[in-house]
Each structure stands twice: as structure tokens, then as C-alpha cells.
Amino acid sequence: MNNNDKDNVIQKLAGKFKAVKDILKMNLMLISNDGKKVYFYIGLWKDKNKTFKKNWCINIYMYCSLTYRLEKNVKIDFFDIETNKLIATFKNKKIRIL
């Protein structure tokens, strides 16, 4: 990987982190103190396909892993913020959308 490729990866990761922080600032999502539970308004997924939802979970997982220094392969649960209903889980690089 050359320097340009590294720069592109860093820029993409920074953009994803900024997007997560923006959602948090708008109070559309909450993350537990340990980083293992994510609560968000299900409306954020309205009319989105499965690929979008999986990528969204991956981005949140990366954010939580680095921000909360989670161990490798820790399970993160995603919940509807209004009903506390489990929506998705992420563990071992596998996403399960319910």
C-alpha cells in the first residue's frame, strides 16, 4: 500500500467517524458507556436496503471499537431507541439484522 492509498483509507475512516459523531450530536443515536450497545431511531434506516444497513453497522462498530477500545470480536447490539427492541447484532465480522 503506497502513501496515497494510506491517505485515502485515513480520509474515508475520518469521514465515517465524523458522520457517527454528527449523528450522536443530533441526539439521533446513543452509545452505552461500554460501547457495546447502540440505540438509534429506526427511521434512520427507513427505505434503506440491507447493504446500507450492514455498512452502517460496520461503521458504528469501527467507531465503538476505537473510541471505547473494545477487544477484538466483541458483540455490539443495536436497538430501537424508542422501543428498546433489538434490531441488529455485530460479532466476529458478521452482522445479523432482525
Sequence and secondary structure as in RCSB ss.txt:
>XXXX:A:sequence
MNNNDKDNVIQKLAGKFKAVKDILKMNLMLISNDGKKVYFYIGLWKDKNKTFKKNWCINIYMYCSLTYRLEKNVK
IDFFDIETNKLIATFKNKKIRIL
>XXXX:A:secstr
  HHHHHHHHHHHHHHHHHHHHHHHTTSEEE TTS EEEE GGGGTT  HHHHHHHHHHHHHHHHHHTT  TT  
EEEEETTT  EEEEEETTEEEE 
